[in-house]
Amino acid sequence: MSYYIVTGAAGFIGSRLVRGLNRRGVSGIIAVDNLAHGDKFKNLADCEIADYIDQAQLAGRLESLEGAVEALFHQGACSDTLETDGRYMMENNYAYSLRLLDWCQEEEIPLIYASSAAVYGRGPHYREERDCERPLNIYGYSKFLFDQVVRNRLPQRSAPIVGLRYFNVYGPNEWHKGRMASVALHAFEQLHGVGKVKLFAGSDGYRDGEQRRDFIYVDDAVAVNLWFLERRGVSGIFNCGTGRAQTFNRLAVAVINAVHGTQATLHDIVAKGLIEYVPLPPELAGKYQSFTEADLAKLRGAGYPGEFMDVDKGVAAYVKELQAK
């Protein structure tokens, strides 16, 4: 039997990727994760997998999997942009990824891995080019450095290597991420908890709530992963976003309207006190991405044909799932 390894399988994108593979009839999946946060098992409870391996044990199990793996999706990482323990971050995100890259090349199997738009820092340009990359924190640097290794390896690769620079991903199965969950989930929870959504007041030349991010629905990101799985002749580092920067205000309005079943405008919602603008925390000064927008020229150039949901459609789908649970 052939297997597909998914690291971070009980996490946000990883669990949706496992689900996406299941929908294609694939159940020979080896799920790799760290279940110190035990409740994450819930993200896999409705999925079909063949085996589970703890993240710390994977390296010791790789030899027994030689010749049995079709591809490795490396989604696992510490994604806390406020984490300051650089040794932990580099071991978890950089050194661990290197070991998997080496193994995949030795096995001649595709590695599709999670990079991040954090490598770009504050932009303002978001192209997959070295001149655009200015990480602002150790998380962004850990992803940036691994991308550099991949770039150097690509000319001599023995199998496909694809890095996907995720922009602001939101959607089902992120409930466990705490402060690192999406703005959409925070807005939903705030609306139910205190009756209003909190957004940052104006900063970096933007008016209240008018900061803009490229928000991508998780299943759209999964679709990009699965497309590259079928394109064994394509390698490289690609942006994974919608190519459209949308305001935090628009996202908040989408959440509020989806929850209340209304079609209210931003003006009406602010007038009703359903959005509160709060100051940007001092610790984020100079480190906050007030604008992100994926340049999709390279992804489209590789032939990816898929469309991406805007926040109105994506948030509506997300809220429907949240309310169902």
DOVEXMAR-296993 format. One line per 10 residues: number of its first residue (from 1); for each residue x, y, z of C-alpha. Coordinates in nm, 4 decimals, decimal comma. Example, Ala and Ser with C-alpha at 12.3 -4.5 7.8 and 13.67 -1.06 7.14 Angstrom:
BEGIN
1> 1,2300/-0,4500/0,7800; 1,3670/-0,1060/0,7140
END
This chain:
BEGIN
1> 0,0000/0,0000/0,0000; 0,1208/0,3498/-0,0822; 0,0892/0,6272/0,1704; 0,0692/1,0036/0,1816; 0,2279/1,1732/0,4824; 0,0636/1,4885/0,6154; 0,2448/1,6719/0,8948; 0,0404/1,9071/1,1092; -0,2461/1,6734/1,0200; -0,4566/1,7542/1,3256
11> -0,4053/2,1261/1,2768; -0,5943/2,3799/1,0710; -0,4818/2,3449/0,7088; -0,3470/1,9934/0,7623; -0,6800/1,8489/0,8726; -0,8637/2,0109/0,5826; -0,5980/1,8653/0,3514; -0,6578/1,5185/0,4949; -1,0282/1,5718/0,4309; -0,9518/1,6846/0,0758
21> -0,7483/1,3687/0,0119; -1,0313/1,1573/0,1534; -1,2729/1,3196/-0,0902; -1,0457/1,2004/-0,3690; -1,0678/0,8460/-0,2400; -0,7338/0,8508/-0,0594; -0,7339/0,6944/0,2873; -0,3745/0,5694/0,3021; -0,2705/0,8769/0,4995; -0,0095/0,8857/0,7734
31> -0,1080/1,1725/1,0011; 0,1796/1,3380/1,1847; 0,1251/1,5913/1,4622; 0,1930/1,6875/1,8227; -0,1189/1,6210/2,0276; 0,0015/1,7907/2,3447; -0,3143/1,9937/2,2784; -0,5202/1,6759/2,2919; -0,8494/1,8211/2,1772; -0,7049/1,8690/1,8279
41> -0,8016/1,5066/1,7606; -1,1487/1,6463/1,6873; -1,0184/1,7859/1,3584; -0,9417/1,4304/1,2414; -1,2370/1,2478/1,3950; -1,4391/1,2559/1,0723; -1,1409/1,1700/0,8502; -0,9985/0,8378/0,7342; -0,6289/0,7798/0,8041; -0,4072/0,4725/0,8023
51> -0,1770/0,5629/1,0906; -0,0795/0,8364/1,3348; 0,2801/0,9254/1,4241; 0,3883/1,1802/1,6813; 0,5921/1,4639/1,5338; 0,8943/1,3813/1,7510; 0,8908/1,0175/1,6370; 0,8646/1,0727/1,2626; 1,2410/1,0955/1,1989; 1,2904/0,7550/1,3582
61> 1,0112/0,6018/1,1514; 1,1197/0,7283/0,8103; 1,3503/0,4348/0,7381; 1,0602/0,1905/0,7765; 0,8584/0,3960/0,5256; 1,1170/0,3877/0,2489; 0,9575/0,2989/-0,0829; 0,6047/0,3214/0,0573; 0,5248/0,6928/0,0351; 0,3775/0,8717/-0,2682
71> 0,4163/1,2296/-0,1416; 0,4693/1,4336/0,1731; 0,2604/1,7389/0,2617; 0,4514/1,9312/0,5279; 0,1982/2,1575/0,6996; 0,3265/2,1317/1,0567; 0,5017/2,4312/1,2121; 0,4977/2,6728/1,5008; 0,2980/2,9584/1,3459; 0,2983/3,1963/1,6438
81> 0,4330/3,5235/1,5051; 0,4806/3,6525/1,8617; 0,6997/3,3580/1,9674; 1,0411/3,4883/2,0771; 1,2259/3,1600/2,1443; 1,4424/3,1535/1,8344; 1,6074/2,8191/1,9130; 1,2696/2,6494/1,9394; 1,1409/2,8166/1,6236; 1,4455/2,7263/1,4151
91> 1,4480/2,3647/1,5315; 1,0741/2,3212/1,4833; 1,0312/2,5095/1,1538; 1,3727/2,5049/0,9870; 1,5805/2,2036/1,0967; 1,2811/1,9671/1,1003; 1,1849/2,0800/0,7492; 1,5401/2,0196/0,6266; 1,5278/1,6593/0,7463; 1,2038/1,6021/0,5572
101> 1,3389/1,7705/0,2439; 1,6479/1,5476/0,2462; 1,4376/1,2351/0,2915; 1,1943/1,3242/0,0136; 1,4818/1,3882/-0,2256; 1,6432/1,0566/-0,1332; 1,3084/0,8806/-0,1851; 1,2394/1,0820/-0,5025; 0,8911/1,1805/-0,3874; 0,7213/1,5224/-0,3979
111> 0,7452/1,7548/-0,0994; 0,4686/2,0176/-0,0834; 0,5255/2,2399/0,2165; 0,3800/2,5401/0,3951; 0,5738/2,8625/0,3635; 0,4216/3,1955/0,4639; 0,3555/3,5511/0,3507; 0,5368/3,6455/0,6731; 0,8595/3,6237/0,4709; 0,7615/3,9528/0,3033
121> 0,7344/4,1529/0,6230; 0,5552/4,4789/0,5554; 0,5963/4,4534/0,1800; 0,4866/4,6563/-0,0046; 0,5496/4,4094/-0,2874; 0,4525/4,0443/-0,2533; 0,6344/3,8680/-0,5354; 0,8331/3,5476/-0,4911; 1,1622/3,7347/-0,5266; 1,4511/3,7824/-0,2865
131> 1,4297/4,1630/-0,3057; 1,0722/4,1525/-0,1681; 1,1544/3,9363/0,1340; 1,2074/4,1165/0,4659; 1,0769/3,9039/0,7567; 0,9896/4,0961/1,0725; 1,0009/3,8136/1,3282; 1,1692/3,4798/1,3942; 0,8700/3,2910/1,2548; 0,8981/3,4733/0,9233
141> 1,2750/3,4232/0,9247; 1,2425/3,0464/0,9831; 1,0190/3,0186/0,6777; 1,2368/3,2544/0,4749; 1,5555/3,0593/0,5460; 1,4037/2,7261/0,4464; 1,2771/2,8838/0,1241; 1,6349/2,9900/0,0472; 1,7584/2,6334/0,0899; 1,4834/2,5104/-0,1413
151> 1,5779/2,7670/-0,4046; 1,9371/2,6446/-0,3962; 1,8279/2,2808/-0,4223; 1,5800/2,3217/-0,7075; 1,8290/2,2943/-0,9966; 1,9537/1,9547/-0,8699; 1,6230/1,8224/-0,7372; 1,5397/1,4547/-0,7821; 1,1661/1,5066/-0,7212; 0,9201/1,7984/-0,7100
161> 0,9547/2,0558/-0,4314; 0,6721/2,3065/-0,3917; 0,6557/2,5790/-0,1274; 0,3240/2,7588/-0,0783; 0,3361/3,1021/0,0805; 0,0043/3,1155/0,2605; -0,1486/3,4565/0,3092; -0,4267/3,5048/0,5684; -0,6003/3,1673/0,5723; -0,9351/3,1342/0,7495
171> -1,2019/2,8677/0,7771; -1,3093/2,5529/0,9648; -1,0784/2,3627/1,2034; -0,8802/2,6609/1,3344; -1,0642/2,6779/1,6701; -0,7546/2,5566/1,8615; -0,5192/2,8301/1,7379; -0,6005/3,0830/2,0101; -0,4575/3,4279/1,9415; -0,3192/3,3056/1,6071
181> -0,6650/3,2182/1,4752; -0,7990/3,4215/1,1846; -0,9644/3,7605/1,2114; -1,2829/3,5908/1,0903; -1,2949/3,3504/1,3855; -1,2062/3,6233/1,6360; -1,4856/3,8379/1,4905; -1,7367/3,5519/1,5181; -1,6397/3,4773/1,8787; -1,6392/3,8449/1,9800
191> -1,9811/3,8951/1,8280; -2,1189/3,6078/2,0347; -1,9203/3,6944/2,3461; -1,9496/4,0733/2,3779; -2,1933/4,1618/2,1007; -1,9468/4,3470/1,8803; -1,6344/4,3002/1,6699; -1,3085/4,4705/1,7638; -1,0796/4,5981/1,4880; -0,7668/4,8092/1,4986
201> -0,8044/5,1834/1,4701; -0,6320/5,3641/1,1868; -0,2583/5,3050/1,1438; 0,0098/5,3262/0,8732; -0,2004/5,5799/0,6853; -0,5156/5,3658/0,6845; -0,8444/5,4749/0,8382; -1,0158/5,2733/1,1116; -1,0525/4,9131/0,9990; -0,9341/4,9941/0,6485
211> -0,6095/4,7996/0,6781; -0,6115/4,5367/0,4042; -0,5096/4,1746/0,3903; -0,5304/3,8981/0,1359; -0,7775/3,6620/0,3074; -0,7977/3,3113/0,1580; -1,0520/3,0443/0,2509; -0,8832/2,7263/0,3740; -1,0399/2,4939/0,1173; -0,9098/2,7179/-0,1615
221> -0,5602/2,6736/-0,0144; -0,6155/2,2971/0,0004; -0,7161/2,2984/-0,3671; -0,3807/2,4563/-0,4563; -0,1959/2,1817/-0,2641; -0,3856/1,9056/-0,4413; -0,3356/2,0658/-0,7827; 0,0412/2,0619/-0,7360; 0,0243/1,6974/-0,6265; -0,0943/1,6156/-0,9779
231> 0,1686/1,8328/-1,1500; 0,4855/1,6313/-1,0978; 0,6756/1,8460/-1,3462; 0,6280/2,1700/-1,1520; 0,8507/2,2896/-0,8681; 0,9170/2,6221/-0,7001; 0,7885/2,8654/-0,4400; 0,4445/3,0114/-0,5044; 0,2144/3,2596/-0,3373; -0,1081/3,1078/-0,2084
241> -0,3597/3,3896/-0,1719; -0,6506/3,5328/-0,3670; -0,4599/3,8175/-0,5283; -0,7114/4,0612/-0,3756; -0,6486/4,2760/-0,0681; -0,9742/4,3237/0,1253; -1,0345/4,5433/0,4284; -1,0838/4,4247/0,7830; -1,4056/4,6274/0,7778; -1,5380/4,4228/0,4874
251> -1,4518/4,0983/0,6611; -1,6195/4,2134/0,9845; -1,9312/4,3219/0,7947; -1,9408/3,9809/0,6247; -1,9252/3,8025/0,9612; -2,1931/4,0227/1,1185; -2,4275/3,9879/0,8230; -2,3756/3,6111/0,8067; -2,4466/3,5696/1,1781; -2,7498/3,8008/1,1834
261> -2,8850/3,7077/0,8412; -2,8791/4,0728/0,7314; -2,7357/4,2797/0,4475; -2,6354/4,5836/0,6514; -2,3744/4,8312/0,5306; -2,0599/4,9269/0,7199; -2,2181/5,2628/0,8028; -2,5229/5,0953/0,9552; -2,3140/4,8444/1,1484; -2,0839/5,1094/1,2969
271> -2,3875/5,3224/1,3855; -2,5319/5,0294/1,5812; -2,2061/4,9863/1,7749; -2,1387/4,6413/1,6308; -1,7765/4,7327/1,5473; -1,5374/4,8902/1,7970; -1,2015/5,0287/1,6876; -0,9171/4,9765/1,9363; -0,5579/5,1079/1,9293; -0,2836/4,8955/1,7757
281> -0,0919/4,7333/2,0678; 0,2526/4,8903/2,1243; 0,4255/4,5520/2,0786; 0,2974/4,5380/1,7195; 0,4246/4,8830/1,6232; 0,6509/4,8464/1,3198; 0,5808/4,4720/1,3010; 0,2243/4,4725/1,1727; 0,1246/4,3956/0,8151; -0,1316/4,6664/0,7372
291> -0,1410/4,5565/0,3739; -0,0835/4,2231/0,2015; -0,1796/4,1113/-0,1474; -0,0465/3,8014/-0,3172; 0,1037/3,8503/-0,6599; -0,0356/3,5458/-0,8428; 0,1637/3,5833/-1,1653; 0,3890/3,2888/-1,0848; 0,1034/3,0626/-0,9715; -0,0999/3,1446/-1,2828
301> 0,2116/3,1050/-1,4942; 0,2455/2,7496/-1,3611; -0,1048/2,6873/-1,4961; -0,3204/2,6966/-1,1825; -0,6765/2,7615/-1,3078; -0,8711/2,7739/-0,9824; -1,0720/3,0719/-0,8610; -1,0705/3,2020/-0,5052; -1,3673/3,3049/-0,2928; -1,3909/3,6648/-0,1764
311> -1,4568/3,7263/0,1934; -1,8316/3,7605/0,1452; -1,8671/3,4065/0,0086; -1,5900/3,2540/0,2183; -1,7131/3,4005/0,5465; -2,0711/3,2950/0,4706; -1,9531/2,9355/0,4205; -1,7403/2,9508/0,7361; -2,0138/3,0960/0,9585; -2,2553/2,8297/0,8333
321> -2,0139/2,5587/0,9542; -1,9490/2,7366/1,2850; -2,3194/2,7691/1,3553; -2,3808/2,4056/1,2650; -2,1339/2,3020/1,5366
END
